Amino acid sequence: MNGLAAAVLAAGELICEFGVGFERDVMLVYEAVRRESAQVVSSERPGRNPVRLRATASAVHLIEPVGPSVRVTTLTECRSWKWKRGAMTCASFDARRAWHFDTLAAVDPDASLERLPSGSSSGVCEPWNLD
């Protein structure tokens, strides 16, 4: 497990915002973040939905199946740190969000990150509990 994945798992729950420029049009809350799975509550659709977590050498991908497609939130790096209980903890992650209209992104999420669709969004994810 890489350092980024360890920081995501240590957070346990994440709140994420995505949009274009200063406009924020998608909010996500990832709950029960575990080594291979999580649950997401999204402003895009109602209810809690299962998510598969894939940690690779360069990123952490949260993959949400939507019929024959997937929505992928990719955390690429820790952008800021803070002290929490005597240890440095990631306080916010750089993130990208894209809707892939095939399931190949679930098979090779790093490759899908390299060829992000034009409709992808930039954003930030933060641990739900920073203190």
Order of alpha helices (4+ residues) and beta strands (2+ residues): alpha-beta-beta-beta-beta-beta-beta-beta-alpha-alpha-beta
